[in-house]
């Protein structure tokens, strides 16, 4: 019996890598392919497709980031103008003399010097790619009667394209080429 088994093993065809055991070959065998992985050309094609998709997507991503920063700047100006009215009504001192007066207190209750009406990020003067410059008018009888605030992109063309302006009238104005002022057109106008 052991001799018969050895005779059967000796009659098997020699093993070759990639050869199919127990099945017939299809075709003439000249187009046989090794299925051990991806070829270099297949990997290069995949990389090229990914680069094409990235080339299409990245500019759109940057434009959407600029639009988001601009919307945040306009909304931050709305917040500041609303908080200035709240401050003026609450403390009967007119408007604040600095933007940090609208910020939160480090501890304890809000006061006229730290009213807690805006978050610490906006009170610092920089938010979402924009720099906010607050200018109070000269005090009159211990009260600040007016203010202006501008929002300028930190890196024009990268963090934003528009410049914004607001004052005690609460009208937000924009300019696309330079720092906005009271003479520029209102947003949506």
Biotite code that builds the C-alpha atoms (Angstrom):
import biotite.structure as struc

atoms = struc.array([
    struc.Atom([0.000, 0.000, 0.000], chain_id="A", res_id=1, res_name="UNK", atom_name="CA", element="C"),
    struc.Atom([2.774, 2.401, 0.827], chain_id="A", res_id=2, res_name="UNK", atom_name="CA", element="C"),
    struc.Atom([4.435, 1.475, -2.422], chain_id="A", res_id=3, res_name="UNK", atom_name="CA", element="C"),
    struc.Atom([1.278, 2.271, -4.411], chain_id="A", res_id=4, res_name="UNK", atom_name="CA", element="C"),
    struc.Atom([1.022, 5.719, -2.764], chain_id="A", res_id=5, res_name="UNK", atom_name="CA", element="C"),
    struc.Atom([4.632, 6.511, -3.646], chain_id="A", res_id=6, res_name="UNK", atom_name="CA", element="C"),
    struc.Atom([3.996, 5.428, -7.231], chain_id="A", res_id=7, res_name="UNK", atom_name="CA", element="C"),
    struc.Atom([0.972, 7.751, -7.502], chain_id="A", res_id=8, res_name="UNK", atom_name="CA", element="C"),
    struc.Atom([2.951, 10.722, -6.085], chain_id="A", res_id=9, res_name="UNK", atom_name="CA", element="C"),
    struc.Atom([5.781, 10.038, -8.533], chain_id="A", res_id=10, res_name="UNK", atom_name="CA", element="C"),
    struc.Atom([3.365, 10.219, -11.465], chain_id="A", res_id=11, res_name="UNK", atom_name="CA", element="C"),
    struc.Atom([2.037, 13.750, -10.562], chain_id="A", res_id=12, res_name="UNK", atom_name="CA", element="C"),
    struc.Atom([3.246, 16.578, -12.782], chain_id="A", res_id=13, res_name="UNK", atom_name="CA", element="C"),
    struc.Atom([5.909, 18.841, -11.246], chain_id="A", res_id=14, res_name="UNK", atom_name="CA", element="C"),
    struc.Atom([4.576, 21.836, -9.222], chain_id="A", res_id=15, res_name="UNK", atom_name="CA", element="C"),
    struc.Atom([5.068, 25.293, -10.697], chain_id="A", res_id=16, res_name="UNK", atom_name="CA", element="C"),
    struc.Atom([4.255, 28.565, -8.846], chain_id="A", res_id=17, res_name="UNK", atom_name="CA", element="C"),
    struc.Atom([0.984, 30.049, -10.120], chain_id="A", res_id=18, res_name="UNK", atom_name="CA", element="C"),
    struc.Atom([-0.063, 26.764, -11.708], chain_id="A", res_id=19, res_name="UNK", atom_name="CA", element="C"),
    struc.Atom([-3.603, 25.638, -11.166], chain_id="A", res_id=20, res_name="UNK", atom_name="CA", element="C"),
    struc.Atom([-3.953, 22.240, -9.604], chain_id="A", res_id=21, res_name="UNK", atom_name="CA", element="C"),
    struc.Atom([-6.909, 20.143, -10.594], chain_id="A", res_id=22, res_name="UNK", atom_name="CA", element="C"),
    struc.Atom([-8.260, 22.546, -13.229], chain_id="A", res_id=23, res_name="UNK", atom_name="CA", element="C"),
    struc.Atom([-7.654, 22.889, -16.899], chain_id="A", res_id=24, res_name="UNK", atom_name="CA", element="C"),
    struc.Atom([-5.924, 26.001, -18.256], chain_id="A", res_id=25, res_name="UNK", atom_name="CA", element="C"),
    struc.Atom([-8.041, 28.492, -20.074], chain_id="A", res_id=26, res_name="UNK", atom_name="CA", element="C"),
    struc.Atom([-6.666, 30.019, -23.264], chain_id="A", res_id=27, res_name="UNK", atom_name="CA", element="C"),
    struc.Atom([-3.132, 29.564, -24.440], chain_id="A", res_id=28, res_name="UNK", atom_name="CA", element="C"),
    struc.Atom([-1.480, 30.681, -21.211], chain_id="A", res_id=29, res_name="UNK", atom_name="CA", element="C"),
    struc.Atom([0.488, 33.550, -22.784], chain_id="A", res_id=30, res_name="UNK", atom_name="CA", element="C"),
    struc.Atom([-1.637, 36.172, -20.924], chain_id="A", res_id=31, res_name="UNK", atom_name="CA", element="C"),
    struc.Atom([-1.150, 34.528, -17.552], chain_id="A", res_id=32, res_name="UNK", atom_name="CA", element="C"),
    struc.Atom([-0.928, 37.069, -14.769], chain_id="A", res_id=33, res_name="UNK", atom_name="CA", element="C"),
    struc.Atom([0.594, 36.841, -11.342], chain_id="A", res_id=34, res_name="UNK", atom_name="CA", element="C"),
    struc.Atom([-1.985, 37.889, -8.758], chain_id="A", res_id=35, res_name="UNK", atom_name="CA", element="C"),
    struc.Atom([0.431, 38.595, -5.908], chain_id="A", res_id=36, res_name="UNK", atom_name="CA", element="C"),
    struc.Atom([-0.480, 42.349, -5.718], chain_id="A", res_id=37, res_name="UNK", atom_name="CA", element="C"),
    struc.Atom([-0.828, 45.525, -7.708], chain_id="A", res_id=38, res_name="UNK", atom_name="CA", element="C"),
    struc.Atom([1.514, 46.412, -10.504], chain_id="A", res_id=39, res_name="UNK", atom_name="CA", element="C"),
    struc.Atom([3.407, 49.694, -10.550], chain_id="A", res_id=40, res_name="UNK", atom_name="CA", element="C"),
    struc.Atom([1.271, 51.070, -13.371], chain_id="A", res_id=41, res_name="UNK", atom_name="CA", element="C"),
    struc.Atom([-1.936, 50.338, -11.433], chain_id="A", res_id=42, res_name="UNK", atom_name="CA", element="C"),
    struc.Atom([-0.590, 52.194, -8.407], chain_id="A", res_id=43, res_name="UNK", atom_name="CA", element="C"),
    struc.Atom([0.477, 55.158, -10.562], chain_id="A", res_id=44, res_name="UNK", atom_name="CA", element="C"),
    struc.Atom([-2.987, 55.367, -12.099], chain_id="A", res_id=45, res_name="UNK", atom_name="CA", element="C"),
    struc.Atom([-4.616, 55.388, -8.651], chain_id="A", res_id=46, res_name="UNK", atom_name="CA", element="C"),
    struc.Atom([-2.224, 58.110, -7.449], chain_id="A", res_id=47, res_name="UNK", atom_name="CA", element="C"),
    struc.Atom([-2.928, 60.194, -10.572], chain_id="A", res_id=48, res_name="UNK", atom_name="CA", element="C"),
    struc.Atom([-6.681, 59.925, -10.005], chain_id="A", res_id=49, res_name="UNK", atom_name="CA", element="C"),
    struc.Atom([-6.296, 60.993, -6.370], chain_id="A", res_id=50, res_name="UNK", atom_name="CA", element="C"),
    struc.Atom([-4.175, 63.991, -7.417], chain_id="A", res_id=51, res_name="UNK", atom_name="CA", element="C"),
    struc.Atom([-6.773, 65.057, -9.993], chain_id="A", res_id=52, res_name="UNK", atom_name="CA", element="C"),
    struc.Atom([-9.540, 64.883, -7.381], chain_id="A", res_id=53, res_name="UNK", atom_name="CA", element="C"),
    struc.Atom([-7.395, 66.868, -4.927], chain_id="A", res_id=54, res_name="UNK", atom_name="CA", element="C"),
    struc.Atom([-6.666, 69.508, -7.575], chain_id="A", res_id=55, res_name="UNK", atom_name="CA", element="C"),
    struc.Atom([-10.399, 69.972, -8.043], chain_id="A", res_id=56, res_name="UNK", atom_name="CA", element="C"),
    struc.Atom([-11.347, 69.854, -4.345], chain_id="A", res_id=57, res_name="UNK", atom_name="CA", element="C"),
    struc.Atom([-8.664, 72.001, -2.658], chain_id="A", res_id=58, res_name="UNK", atom_name="CA", element="C"),
    struc.Atom([-9.535, 75.343, -4.343], chain_id="A", res_id=59, res_name="UNK", atom_name="CA", element="C"),
    struc.Atom([-13.197, 74.798, -3.467], chain_id="A", res_id=60, res_name="UNK", atom_name="CA", element="C"),
    struc.Atom([-12.216, 74.034, 0.119], chain_id="A", res_id=61, res_name="UNK", atom_name="CA", element="C"),
    struc.Atom([-10.178, 77.261, 0.315], chain_id="A", res_id=62, res_name="UNK", atom_name="CA", element="C"),
    struc.Atom([-13.051, 79.318, -1.131], chain_id="A", res_id=63, res_name="UNK", atom_name="CA", element="C"),
    struc.Atom([-15.467, 77.827, 1.386], chain_id="A", res_id=64, res_name="UNK", atom_name="CA", element="C"),
    struc.Atom([-13.025, 78.593, 4.226], chain_id="A", res_id=65, res_name="UNK", atom_name="CA", element="C"),
    struc.Atom([-12.813, 82.246, 3.079], chain_id="A", res_id=66, res_name="UNK", atom_name="CA", element="C"),
    struc.Atom([-16.612, 82.460, 2.868], chain_id="A", res_id=67, res_name="UNK", atom_name="CA", element="C"),
    struc.Atom([-16.936, 81.002, 6.375], chain_id="A", res_id=68, res_name="UNK", atom_name="CA", element="C"),
    struc.Atom([-14.381, 83.480, 7.763], chain_id="A", res_id=69, res_name="UNK", atom_name="CA", element="C"),
    struc.Atom([-16.197, 86.397, 6.115], chain_id="A", res_id=70, res_name="UNK", atom_name="CA", element="C"),
    struc.Atom([-19.552, 85.272, 7.481], chain_id="A", res_id=71, res_name="UNK", atom_name="CA", element="C"),
    struc.Atom([-17.983, 84.919, 10.930], chain_id="A", res_id=72, res_name="UNK", atom_name="CA", element="C"),
    struc.Atom([-16.528, 88.452, 10.714], chain_id="A", res_id=73, res_name="UNK", atom_name="CA", element="C"),
    struc.Atom([-19.888, 89.963, 9.737], chain_id="A", res_id=74, res_name="UNK", atom_name="CA", element="C"),
    struc.Atom([-21.640, 88.037, 12.517], chain_id="A", res_id=75, res_name="UNK", atom_name="CA", element="C"),
    struc.Atom([-18.982, 89.097, 15.021], chain_id="A", res_id=76, res_name="UNK", atom_name="CA", element="C"),
    struc.Atom([-19.645, 92.743, 14.113], chain_id="A", res_id=77, res_name="UNK", atom_name="CA", element="C"),
    struc.Atom([-23.381, 92.148, 14.669], chain_id="A", res_id=78, res_name="UNK", atom_name="CA", element="C"),
    struc.Atom([-22.541, 90.644, 18.048], chain_id="A", res_id=79, res_name="UNK", atom_name="CA", element="C"),
    struc.Atom([-20.349, 93.598, 19.007], chain_id="A", res_id=80, res_name="UNK", atom_name="CA", element="C"),
    struc.Atom([-22.963, 96.176, 18.008], chain_id="A", res_id=81, res_name="UNK", atom_name="CA", element="C"),
    struc.Atom([-25.694, 94.305, 19.911], chain_id="A", res_id=82, res_name="UNK", atom_name="CA", element="C"),
    struc.Atom([-23.480, 93.940, 22.970], chain_id="A", res_id=83, res_name="UNK", atom_name="CA", element="C"),
    struc.Atom([-22.615, 97.640, 22.881], chain_id="A", res_id=84, res_name="UNK", atom_name="CA", element="C"),
    struc.Atom([-26.322, 98.496, 23.090], chain_id="A", res_id=85, res_name="UNK", atom_name="CA", element="C"),
    struc.Atom([-26.721, 96.032, 25.975], chain_id="A", res_id=86, res_name="UNK", atom_name="CA", element="C"),
    struc.Atom([-23.679, 97.508, 27.726], chain_id="A", res_id=87, res_name="UNK", atom_name="CA", element="C"),
    struc.Atom([-24.947, 101.063, 27.282], chain_id="A", res_id=88, res_name="UNK", atom_name="CA", element="C"),
    struc.Atom([-28.372, 100.127, 28.639], chain_id="A", res_id=89, res_name="UNK", atom_name="CA", element="C"),
    struc.Atom([-27.036, 98.073, 31.552], chain_id="A", res_id=90, res_name="UNK", atom_name="CA", element="C"),
    struc.Atom([-24.301, 100.367, 32.855], chain_id="A", res_id=91, res_name="UNK", atom_name="CA", element="C"),
    struc.Atom([-25.566, 103.845, 31.743], chain_id="A", res_id=92, res_name="UNK", atom_name="CA", element="C"),
    struc.Atom([-22.038, 104.872, 30.756], chain_id="A", res_id=93, res_name="UNK", atom_name="CA", element="C"),
    struc.Atom([-22.475, 105.034, 27.005], chain_id="A", res_id=94, res_name="UNK", atom_name="CA", element="C"),
    struc.Atom([-20.433, 102.539, 25.017], chain_id="A", res_id=95, res_name="UNK", atom_name="CA", element="C"),
    struc.Atom([-17.249, 100.744, 26.066], chain_id="A", res_id=96, res_name="UNK", atom_name="CA", element="C"),
    struc.Atom([-13.880, 102.393, 25.624], chain_id="A", res_id=97, res_name="UNK", atom_name="CA", element="C"),
    struc.Atom([-12.178, 99.112, 24.585], chain_id="A", res_id=98, res_name="UNK", atom_name="CA", element="C"),
    struc.Atom([-13.279, 95.829, 23.094], chain_id="A", res_id=99, res_name="UNK", atom_name="CA", element="C"),
    struc.Atom([-11.928, 93.931, 26.108], chain_id="A", res_id=100, res_name="UNK", atom_name="CA", element="C"),
    struc.Atom([-14.554, 95.621, 28.315], chain_id="A", res_id=101, res_name="UNK", atom_name="CA", element="C"),
    struc.Atom([-17.160, 93.461, 26.569], chain_id="A", res_id=102, res_name="UNK", atom_name="CA", element="C"),
    struc.Atom([-15.181, 90.312, 27.439], chain_id="A", res_id=103, res_name="UNK", atom_name="CA", element="C"),
    struc.Atom([-15.753, 87.941, 30.346], chain_id="A", res_id=104, res_name="UNK", atom_name="CA", element="C"),
    struc.Atom([-14.355, 88.604, 33.819], chain_id="A", res_id=105, res_name="UNK", atom_name="CA", element="C"),
    struc.Atom([-11.483, 86.408, 34.980], chain_id="A", res_id=106, res_name="UNK", atom_name="CA", element="C"),
    struc.Atom([-13.496, 85.601, 38.086], chain_id="A", res_id=107, res_name="UNK", atom_name="CA", element="C"),
    struc.Atom([-16.580, 86.815, 39.869], chain_id="A", res_id=108, res_name="UNK", atom_name="CA", element="C"),
    struc.Atom([-19.505, 88.749, 38.494], chain_id="A", res_id=109, res_name="UNK", atom_name="CA", element="C"),
    struc.Atom([-19.525, 90.943, 35.393], chain_id="A", res_id=110, res_name="UNK", atom_name="CA", element="C"),
    struc.Atom([-18.787, 94.630, 35.931], chain_id="A", res_id=111, res_name="UNK", atom_name="CA", element="C"),
    struc.Atom([-18.567, 97.663, 33.657], chain_id="A", res_id=112, res_name="UNK", atom_name="CA", element="C"),
    struc.Atom([-14.864, 96.891, 33.042], chain_id="A", res_id=113, res_name="UNK", atom_name="CA", element="C"),
    struc.Atom([-15.514, 93.212, 32.170], chain_id="A", res_id=114, res_name="UNK", atom_name="CA", element="C"),
    struc.Atom([-19.149, 92.938, 31.162], chain_id="A", res_id=115, res_name="UNK", atom_name="CA", element="C"),
    struc.Atom([-19.093, 89.307, 30.009], chain_id="A", res_id=116, res_name="UNK", atom_name="CA", element="C"),
    struc.Atom([-21.129, 90.041, 26.887], chain_id="A", res_id=117, res_name="UNK", atom_name="CA", element="C"),
    struc.Atom([-18.774, 88.477, 24.303], chain_id="A", res_id=118, res_name="UNK", atom_name="CA", element="C"),
    struc.Atom([-16.450, 85.496, 24.513], chain_id="A", res_id=119, res_name="UNK", atom_name="CA", element="C"),
    struc.Atom([-12.762, 85.893, 25.274], chain_id="A", res_id=120, res_name="UNK", atom_name="CA", element="C"),
    struc.Atom([-11.780, 85.082, 21.669], chain_id="A", res_id=121, res_name="UNK", atom_name="CA", element="C"),
    struc.Atom([-13.723, 87.991, 20.197], chain_id="A", res_id=122, res_name="UNK", atom_name="CA", element="C"),
    struc.Atom([-12.719, 90.280, 23.076], chain_id="A", res_id=123, res_name="UNK", atom_name="CA", element="C"),
    struc.Atom([-9.061, 89.586, 22.220], chain_id="A", res_id=124, res_name="UNK", atom_name="CA", element="C"),
    struc.Atom([-9.556, 91.204, 18.800], chain_id="A", res_id=125, res_name="UNK", atom_name="CA", element="C"),
    struc.Atom([-8.784, 88.230, 16.556], chain_id="A", res_id=126, res_name="UNK", atom_name="CA", element="C"),
    struc.Atom([-11.264, 85.597, 15.422], chain_id="A", res_id=127, res_name="UNK", atom_name="CA", element="C"),
    struc.Atom([-11.649, 83.271, 12.413], chain_id="A", res_id=128, res_name="UNK", atom_name="CA", element="C"),
    struc.Atom([-8.923, 84.829, 10.281], chain_id="A", res_id=129, res_name="UNK", atom_name="CA", element="C"),
    struc.Atom([-9.972, 88.432, 10.971], chain_id="A", res_id=130, res_name="UNK", atom_name="CA", element="C"),
    struc.Atom([-8.534, 91.164, 13.157], chain_id="A", res_id=131, res_name="UNK", atom_name="CA", element="C"),
    struc.Atom([-11.002, 93.491, 14.895], chain_id="A", res_id=132, res_name="UNK", atom_name="CA", element="C"),
    struc.Atom([-9.953, 97.072, 15.642], chain_id="A", res_id=133, res_name="UNK", atom_name="CA", element="C"),
    struc.Atom([-12.153, 98.933, 18.116], chain_id="A", res_id=134, res_name="UNK", atom_name="CA", element="C"),
    struc.Atom([-11.979, 102.730, 18.426], chain_id="A", res_id=135, res_name="UNK", atom_name="CA", element="C"),
    struc.Atom([-14.034, 104.641, 20.987], chain_id="A", res_id=136, res_name="UNK", atom_name="CA", element="C"),
    struc.Atom([-14.836, 108.323, 20.570], chain_id="A", res_id=137, res_name="UNK", atom_name="CA", element="C"),
    struc.Atom([-13.675, 110.829, 23.173], chain_id="A", res_id=138, res_name="UNK", atom_name="CA", element="C"),
    struc.Atom([-15.511, 110.523, 26.462], chain_id="A", res_id=139, res_name="UNK", atom_name="CA", element="C"),
    struc.Atom([-18.048, 113.227, 27.243], chain_id="A", res_id=140, res_name="UNK", atom_name="CA", element="C"),
    struc.Atom([-19.169, 113.683, 30.879], chain_id="A", res_id=141, res_name="UNK", atom_name="CA", element="C"),
    struc.Atom([-17.751, 110.242, 31.746], chain_id="A", res_id=142, res_name="UNK", atom_name="CA", element="C"),
    struc.Atom([-19.635, 108.545, 28.924], chain_id="A", res_id=143, res_name="UNK", atom_name="CA", element="C"),
    struc.Atom([-18.441, 107.229, 25.563], chain_id="A", res_id=144, res_name="UNK", atom_name="CA", element="C"),
    struc.Atom([-21.012, 108.477, 23.026], chain_id="A", res_id=145, res_name="UNK", atom_name="CA", element="C"),
    struc.Atom([-19.829, 106.579, 19.917], chain_id="A", res_id=146, res_name="UNK", atom_name="CA", element="C"),
    struc.Atom([-17.469, 103.885, 18.638], chain_id="A", res_id=147, res_name="UNK", atom_name="CA", element="C"),
    struc.Atom([-16.245, 102.295, 15.404], chain_id="A", res_id=148, res_name="UNK", atom_name="CA", element="C"),
    struc.Atom([-15.033, 98.764, 14.826], chain_id="A", res_id=149, res_name="UNK", atom_name="CA", element="C"),
    struc.Atom([-13.350, 97.358, 11.715], chain_id="A", res_id=150, res_name="UNK", atom_name="CA", element="C"),
    struc.Atom([-12.702, 93.777, 10.716], chain_id="A", res_id=151, res_name="UNK", atom_name="CA", element="C"),
    struc.Atom([-9.764, 93.148, 8.397], chain_id="A", res_id=152, res_name="UNK", atom_name="CA", element="C"),
    struc.Atom([-8.521, 89.785, 7.103], chain_id="A", res_id=153, res_name="UNK", atom_name="CA", element="C"),
    struc.Atom([-5.263, 88.694, 8.731], chain_id="A", res_id=154, res_name="UNK", atom_name="CA", element="C"),
    struc.Atom([-3.973, 87.589, 5.330], chain_id="A", res_id=155, res_name="UNK", atom_name="CA", element="C"),
    struc.Atom([-5.989, 89.240, 2.529], chain_id="A", res_id=156, res_name="UNK", atom_name="CA", element="C"),
    struc.Atom([-6.960, 86.712, -0.139], chain_id="A", res_id=157, res_name="UNK", atom_name="CA", element="C"),
    struc.Atom([-6.213, 83.754, 2.138], chain_id="A", res_id=158, res_name="UNK", atom_name="CA", element="C"),
    struc.Atom([-8.247, 84.240, 5.325], chain_id="A", res_id=159, res_name="UNK", atom_name="CA", element="C"),
    struc.Atom([-10.755, 86.622, 3.738], chain_id="A", res_id=160, res_name="UNK", atom_name="CA", element="C"),
    struc.Atom([-11.318, 89.062, 0.878], chain_id="A", res_id=161, res_name="UNK", atom_name="CA", element="C"),
    struc.Atom([-13.732, 91.638, 2.302], chain_id="A", res_id=162, res_name="UNK", atom_name="CA", element="C"),
    struc.Atom([-13.102, 94.327, 4.903], chain_id="A", res_id=163, res_name="UNK", atom_name="CA", element="C"),
    struc.Atom([-15.941, 95.253, 7.281], chain_id="A", res_id=164, res_name="UNK", atom_name="CA", element="C"),
    struc.Atom([-16.903, 98.309, 9.319], chain_id="A", res_id=165, res_name="UNK", atom_name="CA", element="C"),
    struc.Atom([-19.568, 99.020, 11.935], chain_id="A", res_id=166, res_name="UNK", atom_name="CA", element="C"),
    struc.Atom([-20.264, 101.888, 14.287], chain_id="A", res_id=167, res_name="UNK", atom_name="CA", element="C"),
    struc.Atom([-22.804, 102.995, 16.858], chain_id="A", res_id=168, res_name="UNK", atom_name="CA", element="C"),
    struc.Atom([-25.475, 103.147, 14.123], chain_id="A", res_id=169, res_name="UNK", atom_name="CA", element="C"),
    struc.Atom([-25.209, 99.295, 13.964], chain_id="A", res_id=170, res_name="UNK", atom_name="CA", element="C"),
    struc.Atom([-24.949, 99.342, 10.161], chain_id="A", res_id=171, res_name="UNK", atom_name="CA", element="C"),
    struc.Atom([-22.305, 96.920, 8.868], chain_id="A", res_id=172, res_name="UNK", atom_name="CA", element="C"),
    struc.Atom([-20.454, 98.106, 5.773], chain_id="A", res_id=173, res_name="UNK", atom_name="CA", element="C"),
    struc.Atom([-17.991, 96.322, 3.505], chain_id="A", res_id=174, res_name="UNK", atom_name="CA", element="C"),
    struc.Atom([-15.176, 97.077, 1.103], chain_id="A", res_id=175, res_name="UNK", atom_name="CA", element="C"),
    struc.Atom([-13.416, 94.544, -1.113], chain_id="A", res_id=176, res_name="UNK", atom_name="CA", element="C"),
    struc.Atom([-10.088, 96.334, -1.591], chain_id="A", res_id=177, res_name="UNK", atom_name="CA", element="C"),
    struc.Atom([-9.200, 98.329, 1.536], chain_id="A", res_id=178, res_name="UNK", atom_name="CA", element="C"),
    struc.Atom([-10.183, 98.938, 5.139], chain_id="A", res_id=179, res_name="UNK", atom_name="CA", element="C"),
    struc.Atom([-13.902, 99.685, 5.202], chain_id="A", res_id=180, res_name="UNK", atom_name="CA", element="C"),
    struc.Atom([-15.255, 103.002, 6.471], chain_id="A", res_id=181, res_name="UNK", atom_name="CA", element="C"),
    struc.Atom([-18.533, 104.837, 7.085], chain_id="A", res_id=182, res_name="UNK", atom_name="CA", element="C"),
    struc.Atom([-18.654, 105.856, 3.405], chain_id="A", res_id=183, res_name="UNK", atom_name="CA", element="C"),
    struc.Atom([-18.737, 102.257, 2.082], chain_id="A", res_id=184, res_name="UNK", atom_name="CA", element="C"),
    struc.Atom([-21.946, 100.518, 1.087], chain_id="A", res_id=185, res_name="UNK", atom_name="CA", element="C"),
    struc.Atom([-23.819, 98.438, 3.676], chain_id="A", res_id=186, res_name="UNK", atom_name="CA", element="C"),
    struc.Atom([-23.832, 94.664, 3.437], chain_id="A", res_id=187, res_name="UNK", atom_name="CA", element="C"),
    struc.Atom([-26.623, 93.621, 1.111], chain_id="A", res_id=188, res_name="UNK", atom_name="CA", element="C"),
    struc.Atom([-27.009, 97.206, -0.123], chain_id="A", res_id=189, res_name="UNK", atom_name="CA", element="C"),
])
